[in-house]
């Protein structure tokens, strides 16, 4: 008579998962997946705002570069003069539109460079609203010698779209008080989403930095 082979018990490692363990794993995975899904959705929703802020930062840096160049080129000036006029109701011809630009004057800067001939340059920062958005537009024009009028050299928006109902404001620093030369210029820009950005020029006097 032949005996049936003796069945050996399965090793402990082959016993599989119990029902309770499977339930616990399923619940934990559900919690992890819910958290990951919420994070992905938040990231997707925030992406346009993040991209817009990066664009704003790049455009603001572009604005600051031009403003620094123009204020450095301009000799010391009073806000009320044509050499560097601001849009002030108390000033005659406050619009300061040598370059024939659209919109309203925010800041007008003028300087002269002399080589074989004298060339007068103007940088005019203007507030332009079109299509429900506002931008600061930089107009640059020049004339040679005693020419009667300026020729437009450059015309470009230098800010991202801004709040059309809240135009930029311009302030000047006059350490000597009213009637003295301007040391620096500060623009306050108001974004479409309500953020406020300040763009300020540096002093034109190296002695302020190097004693």
C-alpha beads as a LAMMPS data file, in Angstrom:
LAMMPS data file: protein, C-alpha beads

211 atoms
210 bonds

1 atom types
1 bond types

-500.0 500.0 xlo xhi
-500.0 500.0 ylo yhi
-500.0 500.0 zlo zhi

Masses

1 110.0

Atoms # bond

1 1 1 0.000 0.000 0.000
2 1 1 1.387 3.297 -1.082
3 1 1 1.151 6.222 1.316
4 1 1 0.147 9.680 0.093
5 1 1 3.011 12.140 0.292
6 1 1 2.948 14.177 3.469
7 1 1 1.770 17.792 2.731
8 1 1 4.134 20.316 4.136
9 1 1 2.659 23.538 5.612
10 1 1 3.208 26.727 3.586
11 1 1 6.022 28.915 4.873
12 1 1 4.905 32.001 6.806
13 1 1 6.041 34.339 3.994
14 1 1 3.557 32.790 1.520
15 1 1 0.463 33.313 3.625
16 1 1 -0.612 36.523 1.625
17 1 1 -2.497 39.596 2.953
18 1 1 -5.361 39.493 5.309
19 1 1 -8.588 41.362 4.528
20 1 1 -7.865 43.972 7.207
21 1 1 -4.411 44.663 5.752
22 1 1 -5.890 45.112 2.272
23 1 1 -8.475 47.557 3.623
24 1 1 -5.799 49.590 5.430
25 1 1 -3.606 49.766 2.303
26 1 1 -6.585 50.838 0.177
27 1 1 -7.521 53.627 2.596
28 1 1 -3.930 54.905 2.833
29 1 1 -3.541 54.905 -0.966
30 1 1 -6.829 56.798 -1.281
31 1 1 -5.602 59.494 1.110
32 1 1 -2.267 59.827 -0.720
33 1 1 -3.938 60.023 -4.136
34 1 1 -6.404 62.655 -2.885
35 1 1 -3.537 64.800 -1.601
36 1 1 -1.574 64.423 -4.853
37 1 1 -4.643 65.258 -6.946
38 1 1 -5.315 68.396 -4.888
39 1 1 -1.673 69.478 -5.290
40 1 1 -1.767 68.968 -9.073
41 1 1 -5.045 70.895 -9.414
42 1 1 -3.672 73.783 -7.315
43 1 1 -0.512 73.891 -9.429
44 1 1 -2.496 73.934 -12.675
45 1 1 -4.734 76.734 -11.416
46 1 1 -1.774 78.781 -10.179
47 1 1 0.303 78.355 -13.348
48 1 1 -1.268 81.254 -15.314
49 1 1 -0.855 83.633 -12.338
50 1 1 2.742 82.518 -11.858
51 1 1 3.490 82.984 -15.537
52 1 1 1.854 86.414 -15.489
53 1 1 3.935 87.460 -12.481
54 1 1 7.112 86.289 -14.206
55 1 1 6.146 88.295 -17.281
56 1 1 5.454 91.307 -15.052
57 1 1 8.859 90.950 -13.391
58 1 1 10.651 90.722 -16.742
59 1 1 8.735 93.678 -18.165
60 1 1 9.284 95.776 -15.045
61 1 1 13.010 95.105 -15.259
62 1 1 12.891 96.284 -18.895
63 1 1 11.104 99.451 -17.735
64 1 1 13.681 100.063 -14.993
65 1 1 16.555 99.668 -17.461
66 1 1 15.204 102.372 -19.763
67 1 1 14.310 104.706 -16.891
68 1 1 17.782 104.392 -15.397
69 1 1 19.391 105.105 -18.783
70 1 1 17.237 108.172 -19.431
71 1 1 17.590 109.742 -15.995
72 1 1 21.344 109.183 -16.089
73 1 1 21.556 110.893 -19.493
74 1 1 19.460 113.864 -18.394
75 1 1 21.269 116.726 -16.634
76 1 1 19.834 117.923 -13.320
77 1 1 16.383 119.386 -13.864
78 1 1 13.353 120.878 -12.210
79 1 1 10.051 118.986 -12.597
80 1 1 8.429 122.108 -14.066
81 1 1 10.888 122.646 -16.929
82 1 1 10.882 121.285 -20.465
83 1 1 14.243 119.686 -19.711
84 1 1 12.444 117.149 -17.555
85 1 1 8.769 117.890 -17.220
86 1 1 6.103 115.928 -15.383
87 1 1 2.383 116.011 -16.059
88 1 1 1.433 118.797 -13.647
89 1 1 -1.714 120.885 -14.014
90 1 1 0.089 123.976 -12.733
91 1 1 2.674 123.840 -15.521
92 1 1 2.146 125.475 -18.878
93 1 1 2.321 122.975 -21.743
94 1 1 2.365 120.143 -19.217
95 1 1 1.698 117.552 -21.914
96 1 1 5.320 117.778 -23.150
97 1 1 4.663 115.906 -26.380
98 1 1 7.728 116.546 -28.548
99 1 1 7.594 113.038 -30.031
100 1 1 3.948 113.105 -31.114
101 1 1 2.983 110.240 -28.834
102 1 1 -0.439 108.962 -27.871
103 1 1 -1.870 109.135 -24.357
104 1 1 -0.909 111.390 -21.442
105 1 1 2.536 112.528 -20.386
106 1 1 3.981 110.962 -17.227
107 1 1 7.603 112.054 -17.525
108 1 1 9.553 114.065 -20.090
109 1 1 13.356 113.904 -20.097
110 1 1 15.663 115.788 -22.447
111 1 1 19.411 115.966 -22.986
112 1 1 21.923 117.050 -25.629
113 1 1 24.888 115.097 -26.972
114 1 1 27.607 116.855 -28.948
115 1 1 30.088 115.266 -31.336
116 1 1 30.622 117.046 -34.644
117 1 1 27.050 118.316 -34.292
118 1 1 24.684 118.740 -31.375
119 1 1 21.801 116.277 -31.131
120 1 1 18.954 116.838 -28.694
121 1 1 17.264 113.684 -27.392
122 1 1 13.884 113.311 -25.697
123 1 1 12.543 110.319 -23.754
124 1 1 8.836 110.700 -23.140
125 1 1 6.996 108.243 -20.862
126 1 1 3.278 108.297 -21.654
127 1 1 0.198 106.572 -20.240
128 1 1 -1.774 104.893 -23.030
129 1 1 -5.088 103.030 -22.533
130 1 1 -6.396 100.792 -25.326
131 1 1 -8.701 97.780 -25.310
132 1 1 -9.369 97.933 -21.594
133 1 1 -5.680 97.798 -20.646
134 1 1 -3.159 100.494 -19.826
135 1 1 0.568 100.521 -20.532
136 1 1 3.443 102.933 -20.151
137 1 1 4.735 103.729 -23.619
138 1 1 8.240 105.086 -24.135
139 1 1 8.625 107.506 -27.029
140 1 1 12.141 108.566 -27.993
141 1 1 12.804 111.299 -30.522
142 1 1 15.685 113.535 -31.507
143 1 1 16.644 116.525 -33.597
144 1 1 19.965 117.715 -34.954
145 1 1 21.161 121.238 -34.320
146 1 1 18.465 123.892 -34.564
147 1 1 15.977 121.714 -36.479
148 1 1 12.421 122.971 -35.885
149 1 1 10.955 119.599 -34.895
150 1 1 11.861 116.192 -33.513
151 1 1 11.989 112.896 -35.421
152 1 1 10.547 109.793 -33.753
153 1 1 13.280 107.189 -33.152
154 1 1 11.632 104.692 -30.800
155 1 1 8.112 103.817 -29.707
156 1 1 7.444 100.786 -27.510
157 1 1 5.314 99.716 -24.515
158 1 1 7.708 99.057 -21.641
159 1 1 5.333 97.628 -19.014
160 1 1 2.967 94.664 -18.881
161 1 1 -0.759 95.499 -19.055
162 1 1 -1.717 97.688 -16.090
163 1 1 -4.977 98.700 -14.412
164 1 1 -6.568 101.134 -16.889
165 1 1 -8.522 102.868 -14.127
166 1 1 -5.485 103.445 -11.924
167 1 1 -2.778 105.283 -13.902
168 1 1 0.852 105.175 -12.746
169 1 1 1.974 107.959 -10.464
170 1 1 5.361 109.664 -10.649
171 1 1 7.189 111.188 -7.700
172 1 1 10.522 112.993 -7.587
173 1 1 13.079 113.346 -4.834
174 1 1 14.276 116.936 -4.349
175 1 1 16.596 116.877 -1.323
176 1 1 16.922 120.654 -1.422
177 1 1 13.176 121.173 -1.318
178 1 1 10.802 122.679 -3.903
179 1 1 12.529 124.611 -6.658
180 1 1 15.717 122.533 -6.474
181 1 1 17.070 119.864 -8.808
182 1 1 15.575 116.377 -8.930
183 1 1 17.800 113.639 -7.526
184 1 1 15.698 110.587 -8.450
185 1 1 12.376 109.588 -9.988
186 1 1 9.962 106.915 -8.722
187 1 1 7.136 105.337 -10.716
188 1 1 4.277 103.509 -8.975
189 1 1 2.733 100.933 -11.323
190 1 1 -0.648 99.335 -10.579
191 1 1 -1.173 95.827 -11.973
192 1 1 -4.395 94.318 -13.246
193 1 1 -4.620 91.964 -10.242
194 1 1 -4.172 94.784 -7.730
195 1 1 -0.445 94.471 -7.032
196 1 1 1.673 97.632 -6.806
197 1 1 5.246 97.859 -8.094
198 1 1 7.685 100.695 -7.435
199 1 1 10.393 101.464 -9.991
200 1 1 12.971 103.961 -8.765
201 1 1 16.022 105.433 -10.431
202 1 1 19.351 105.753 -8.683
203 1 1 21.167 108.972 -7.959
204 1 1 23.122 110.517 -10.804
205 1 1 25.830 111.701 -8.446
206 1 1 28.654 109.131 -7.947
207 1 1 29.644 110.908 -4.740
208 1 1 26.469 109.517 -3.155
209 1 1 27.979 106.034 -3.508
210 1 1 31.731 106.617 -3.386
211 1 1 32.808 109.039 -0.650

Bonds

1 1 1 2
2 1 2 3
3 1 3 4
4 1 4 5
5 1 5 6
6 1 6 7
7 1 7 8
8 1 8 9
9 1 9 10
10 1 10 11
11 1 11 12
12 1 12 13
13 1 13 14
14 1 14 15
15 1 15 16
16 1 16 17
17 1 17 18
18 1 18 19
19 1 19 20
20 1 20 21
21 1 21 22
22 1 22 23
23 1 23 24
24 1 24 25
25 1 25 26
26 1 26 27
27 1 27 28
28 1 28 29
29 1 29 30
30 1 30 31
31 1 31 32
32 1 32 33
33 1 33 34
34 1 34 35
35 1 35 36
36 1 36 37
37 1 37 38
38 1 38 39
39 1 39 40
40 1 40 41
41 1 41 42
42 1 42 43
43 1 43 44
44 1 44 45
45 1 45 46
46 1 46 47
47 1 47 48
48 1 48 49
49 1 49 50
50 1 50 51
51 1 51 52
52 1 52 53
53 1 53 54
54 1 54 55
55 1 55 56
56 1 56 57
57 1 57 58
58 1 58 59
59 1 59 60
60 1 60 61
61 1 61 62
62 1 62 63
63 1 63 64
64 1 64 65
65 1 65 66
66 1 66 67
67 1 67 68
68 1 68 69
69 1 69 70
70 1 70 71
71 1 71 72
72 1 72 73
73 1 73 74
74 1 74 75
75 1 75 76
76 1 76 77
77 1 77 78
78 1 78 79
79 1 79 80
80 1 80 81
81 1 81 82
82 1 82 83
83 1 83 84
84 1 84 85
85 1 85 86
86 1 86 87
87 1 87 88
88 1 88 89
89 1 89 90
90 1 90 91
91 1 91 92
92 1 92 93
93 1 93 94
94 1 94 95
95 1 95 96
96 1 96 97
97 1 97 98
98 1 98 99
99 1 99 100
100 1 100 101
101 1 101 102
102 1 102 103
103 1 103 104
104 1 104 105
105 1 105 106
106 1 106 107
107 1 107 108
108 1 108 109
109 1 109 110
110 1 110 111
111 1 111 112
112 1 112 113
113 1 113 114
114 1 114 115
115 1 115 116
116 1 116 117
117 1 117 118
118 1 118 119
119 1 119 120
120 1 120 121
121 1 121 122
122 1 122 123
123 1 123 124
124 1 124 125
125 1 125 126
126 1 126 127
127 1 127 128
128 1 128 129
129 1 129 130
130 1 130 131
131 1 131 132
132 1 132 133
133 1 133 134
134 1 134 135
135 1 135 136
136 1 136 137
137 1 137 138
138 1 138 139
139 1 139 140
140 1 140 141
141 1 141 142
142 1 142 143
143 1 143 144
144 1 144 145
145 1 145 146
146 1 146 147
147 1 147 148
148 1 148 149
149 1 149 150
150 1 150 151
151 1 151 152
152 1 152 153
153 1 153 154
154 1 154 155
155 1 155 156
156 1 156 157
157 1 157 158
158 1 158 159
159 1 159 160
160 1 160 161
161 1 161 162
162 1 162 163
163 1 163 164
164 1 164 165
165 1 165 166
166 1 166 167
167 1 167 168
168 1 168 169
169 1 169 170
170 1 170 171
171 1 171 172
172 1 172 173
173 1 173 174
174 1 174 175
175 1 175 176
176 1 176 177
177 1 177 178
178 1 178 179
179 1 179 180
180 1 180 181
181 1 181 182
182 1 182 183
183 1 183 184
184 1 184 185
185 1 185 186
186 1 186 187
187 1 187 188
188 1 188 189
189 1 189 190
190 1 190 191
191 1 191 192
192 1 192 193
193 1 193 194
194 1 194 195
195 1 195 196
196 1 196 197
197 1 197 198
198 1 198 199
199 1 199 200
200 1 200 201
201 1 201 202
202 1 202 203
203 1 203 204
204 1 204 205
205 1 205 206
206 1 206 207
207 1 207 208
208 1 208 209
209 1 209 210
210 1 210 211
